[in-house]
């Protein structure tokens, strides 16, 4: 029966399983009782149904990307380097932490990012250098910025100035 559905109809059906609202994915204060892994685990199993579903649903999988570890950022960078078409599928991008070392790869390969969410922590052991170098290269239509440390120091103030400069350069 599903094999008779036009791909456009199948896409419309599957997108409801993969949909994550911008508010849910990008507003910093959100209900943590359901992790993003729990939200994403069941829909990704739909990719295993058959090759047709994989082809139709893969763009839905990459539409919203949430990164909260250096390992995830490295995996995404590797995927973007090896599968050229994936980057253009990313529309919403959230980086939760200071994992900017590979961020230049995202900027180079994902030109269609419309919503960018950056949550940093000035007490983190990772540097913001990669993030600050990559920010001017983005051109999102919506941005969420948050420093979760809630401490003002020279580093957080320098980051705020750099972010403000980057935002002003966006079209």
C-alpha positions as a LaTeX table, in Angstrom:
\begin{tabular}{lrrr}
\hline
Residue & $x$ (\AA) & $y$ (\AA) & $z$ (\AA) \\
\hline
Unk1 & 0.00 & 0.00 & 0.00 \\
Unk2 & 2.73 & 2.51 & 0.98 \\
Unk3 & 4.58 & 1.74 & $-2.25$ \\
Unk4 & 1.62 & 3.15 & $-4.19$ \\
Unk5 & 1.70 & 6.51 & $-2.44$ \\
Unk6 & 3.29 & 9.34 & $-4.40$ \\
Unk7 & 6.57 & 10.44 & $-2.82$ \\
Unk8 & 5.14 & 13.89 & $-2.07$ \\
Unk9 & 2.36 & 12.28 & $-0.01$ \\
Unk10 & 4.80 & 9.99 & 1.78 \\
Unk11 & 6.97 & 13.03 & 2.55 \\
Unk12 & 4.00 & 14.88 & 4.04 \\
Unk13 & 3.15 & 11.89 & 6.23 \\
Unk14 & 6.73 & 11.31 & 7.42 \\
Unk15 & 7.49 & 14.96 & 8.14 \\
Unk16 & 5.16 & 14.88 & 11.14 \\
Unk17 & 7.35 & 12.22 & 12.74 \\
Unk18 & 10.55 & 14.22 & 12.22 \\
Unk19 & 9.16 & 17.67 & 12.98 \\
Unk20 & 10.74 & 19.54 & 15.88 \\
Unk21 & 9.34 & 23.00 & 16.39 \\
Unk22 & 11.75 & 25.91 & 16.41 \\
Unk23 & 10.64 & 26.75 & 19.93 \\
Unk24 & 11.32 & 23.23 & 21.15 \\
Unk25 & 14.67 & 22.91 & 19.43 \\
Unk26 & 16.04 & 26.39 & 19.91 \\
Unk27 & 14.60 & 28.08 & 22.94 \\
Unk28 & 17.21 & 27.62 & 25.63 \\
Unk29 & 14.88 & 27.08 & 28.56 \\
Unk30 & 12.87 & 24.00 & 27.70 \\
Unk31 & 11.50 & 20.89 & 29.30 \\
Unk32 & 14.47 & 18.55 & 29.72 \\
Unk33 & 12.29 & 15.62 & 30.82 \\
Unk34 & 12.31 & 14.37 & 27.21 \\
Unk35 & 15.81 & 14.42 & 25.80 \\
Unk36 & 16.51 & 15.22 & 22.19 \\
Unk37 & 17.71 & 11.64 & 21.78 \\
Unk38 & 14.28 & 10.37 & 22.84 \\
Unk39 & 12.62 & 12.81 & 20.42 \\
Unk40 & 14.82 & 11.63 & 17.54 \\
Unk41 & 15.17 & 7.88 & 18.28 \\
Unk42 & 11.80 & 6.67 & 17.04 \\
Unk43 & 11.65 & 8.71 & 13.80 \\
Unk44 & 15.11 & 7.55 & 12.73 \\
Unk45 & 13.85 & 3.97 & 12.79 \\
Unk46 & 11.51 & 4.96 & 9.95 \\
Unk47 & 14.58 & 5.31 & 7.75 \\
Unk48 & 15.08 & 1.55 & 8.04 \\
Unk49 & 11.67 & 0.56 & 6.64 \\
Unk50 & 12.83 & 0.50 & 3.03 \\
Unk51 & 15.10 & 2.34 & 0.61 \\
Unk52 & 12.23 & 4.52 & $-0.59$ \\
Unk53 & 11.46 & 5.73 & 2.92 \\
Unk54 & 15.17 & 6.36 & 3.50 \\
Unk55 & 15.35 & 8.49 & 0.35 \\
Unk56 & 12.21 & 10.46 & 1.24 \\
Unk57 & 12.92 & 10.93 & 4.96 \\
Unk58 & 16.67 & 11.69 & 4.96 \\
Unk59 & 16.14 & 15.39 & 4.16 \\
Unk60 & 13.75 & 15.56 & 7.13 \\
Unk61 & 16.39 & 14.05 & 9.41 \\
Unk62 & 18.97 & 16.70 & 8.55 \\
Unk63 & 16.64 & 19.72 & 8.58 \\
Unk64 & 17.26 & 20.38 & 12.29 \\
Unk65 & 20.67 & 19.58 & 13.76 \\
Unk66 & 21.43 & 19.86 & 17.47 \\
Unk67 & 25.05 & 19.46 & 18.60 \\
Unk68 & 25.95 & 19.16 & 22.28 \\
Unk69 & 29.31 & 17.39 & 22.28 \\
Unk70 & 32.62 & 17.64 & 20.50 \\
Unk71 & 32.15 & 14.07 & 19.27 \\
Unk72 & 28.84 & 14.97 & 17.59 \\
Unk73 & 30.45 & 18.01 & 15.95 \\
Unk74 & 33.27 & 15.83 & 14.59 \\
Unk75 & 30.75 & 13.29 & 13.24 \\
Unk76 & 28.71 & 16.03 & 11.56 \\
Unk77 & 31.85 & 17.58 & 10.05 \\
Unk78 & 32.88 & 14.19 & 8.69 \\
Unk79 & 29.44 & 13.61 & 7.19 \\
Unk80 & 29.41 & 17.05 & 5.57 \\
Unk81 & 32.85 & 16.45 & 4.07 \\
Unk82 & 31.95 & 13.06 & 2.60 \\
Unk83 & 28.28 & 13.49 & 1.59 \\
Unk84 & 28.10 & 16.75 & $-0.31$ \\
Unk85 & 24.31 & 16.96 & $-0.49$ \\
Unk86 & 23.68 & 16.76 & 3.28 \\
Unk87 & 24.84 & 20.31 & 4.07 \\
Unk88 & 22.23 & 21.94 & 1.88 \\
Unk89 & 19.49 & 20.12 & 3.83 \\
Unk90 & 20.34 & 21.80 & 7.16 \\
Unk91 & 17.95 & 24.67 & 7.91 \\
Unk92 & 18.09 & 24.85 & 11.72 \\
Unk93 & 21.35 & 24.51 & 13.61 \\
Unk94 & 21.88 & 24.47 & 17.36 \\
Unk95 & 25.29 & 24.24 & 18.98 \\
Unk96 & 25.16 & 23.76 & 22.71 \\
Unk97 & 28.68 & 24.20 & 23.99 \\
Unk98 & 31.99 & 25.47 & 22.80 \\
Unk99 & 32.66 & 23.01 & 20.00 \\
Unk100 & 33.67 & 25.46 & 17.31 \\
Unk101 & 36.82 & 23.67 & 16.18 \\
Unk102 & 34.91 & 21.98 & 13.33 \\
Unk103 & 32.32 & 24.71 & 12.89 \\
Unk104 & 34.05 & 26.07 & 9.78 \\
Unk105 & 33.10 & 22.81 & 8.03 \\
Unk106 & 29.43 & 23.41 & 8.83 \\
Unk107 & 29.67 & 26.99 & 7.54 \\
Unk108 & 31.33 & 25.84 & 4.31 \\
Unk109 & 28.94 & 22.98 & 3.60 \\
Unk110 & 25.59 & 24.20 & 5.01 \\
Unk111 & 24.73 & 27.49 & 3.30 \\
Unk112 & 20.97 & 27.28 & 3.97 \\
Unk113 & 20.98 & 27.63 & 7.76 \\
Unk114 & 18.14 & 30.00 & 8.59 \\
Unk115 & 17.90 & 29.48 & 12.36 \\
Unk116 & 21.06 & 29.48 & 14.46 \\
Unk117 & 21.15 & 28.82 & 18.18 \\
Unk118 & 24.39 & 29.13 & 20.13 \\
Unk119 & 24.65 & 28.30 & 23.80 \\
Unk120 & 28.10 & 28.80 & 25.25 \\
Unk121 & 29.54 & 28.42 & 28.71 \\
Unk122 & 32.51 & 30.65 & 29.46 \\
Unk123 & 33.60 & 28.16 & 32.12 \\
Unk124 & 33.91 & 25.33 & 29.57 \\
Unk125 & 37.28 & 23.73 & 28.87 \\
Unk126 & 36.79 & 24.33 & 25.13 \\
Unk127 & 37.69 & 27.55 & 23.35 \\
Unk128 & 35.25 & 29.87 & 21.56 \\
Unk129 & 37.87 & 30.73 & 18.91 \\
Unk130 & 36.35 & 28.49 & 16.22 \\
Unk131 & 32.87 & 29.76 & 16.97 \\
Unk132 & 33.95 & 33.40 & 16.82 \\
Unk133 & 35.73 & 32.87 & 13.50 \\
Unk134 & 32.75 & 31.05 & 12.00 \\
Unk135 & 29.98 & 33.41 & 13.14 \\
Unk136 & 30.59 & 36.10 & 10.49 \\
Unk137 & 30.24 & 33.45 & 7.78 \\
Unk138 & 26.69 & 32.51 & 8.80 \\
Unk139 & 23.73 & 34.48 & 7.48 \\
Unk140 & 20.71 & 33.27 & 9.48 \\
Unk141 & 17.32 & 34.94 & 9.64 \\
Unk142 & 16.81 & 34.02 & 13.31 \\
Unk143 & 19.42 & 33.74 & 16.07 \\
Unk144 & 19.33 & 32.59 & 19.69 \\
Unk145 & 22.40 & 33.33 & 21.80 \\
Unk146 & 22.90 & 32.30 & 25.40 \\
Unk147 & 25.86 & 32.05 & 27.79 \\
Unk148 & 24.85 & 29.50 & 30.40 \\
Unk149 & 27.59 & 30.34 & 32.89 \\
Unk150 & 25.83 & 33.54 & 34.02 \\
Unk151 & 29.22 & 34.97 & 34.96 \\
Unk152 & 30.64 & 38.09 & 33.45 \\
Unk153 & 34.35 & 38.03 & 32.87 \\
Unk154 & 36.75 & 39.43 & 30.30 \\
Unk155 & 36.28 & 36.37 & 28.06 \\
Unk156 & 32.47 & 36.52 & 28.08 \\
Unk157 & 32.55 & 40.26 & 27.40 \\
Unk158 & 34.99 & 39.76 & 24.49 \\
Unk159 & 32.71 & 37.04 & 23.13 \\
Unk160 & 29.69 & 39.34 & 23.39 \\
Unk161 & 31.53 & 42.04 & 21.44 \\
Unk162 & 32.62 & 39.54 & 18.76 \\
Unk163 & 29.10 & 38.14 & 18.45 \\
Unk164 & 27.64 & 41.65 & 18.15 \\
Unk165 & 30.13 & 42.44 & 15.39 \\
Unk166 & 29.25 & 39.22 & 13.56 \\
Unk167 & 25.52 & 39.90 & 13.81 \\
Unk168 & 25.99 & 43.36 & 12.33 \\
Unk169 & 27.76 & 41.83 & 9.31 \\
Unk170 & 24.82 & 39.54 & 8.50 \\
Unk171 & 22.57 & 40.69 & 5.66 \\
\hline
\end{tabular}
